């Protein structure tokens, strides 16, 4: 049975999208009985949300609780995504970058 392209309307965004003949054939081979209800973009967004993936900085920022602390190096206010503890230093983004630089060979030098 030859398949022909179909125009469908996305249930989420209301945009019209094409359910191509190739996609229909793929669905038939996999045994899927229903036509897709969402466009590719909405399906990808929904999949990412379901898997907890990063789908944009604004989405992540709205979900992540931020805490305020004082930078241990310069004394400026720092916003961090974890609850600061008194026994651990906290750095602002400006001071944190220099502390991260290290020579990877230092990590293995004690094994030689």
Protein Blocks (a to p, Z undefined) as FASTA:
>chain_A
ZZdddddddfklopacdddfklmmmmmmnopabdcfbdfklmmmmmmmmnopaebjklmm
mmpccdddddfklopacddfbdcdfkbccddfklmmmmmpccfklmmmmmZZ
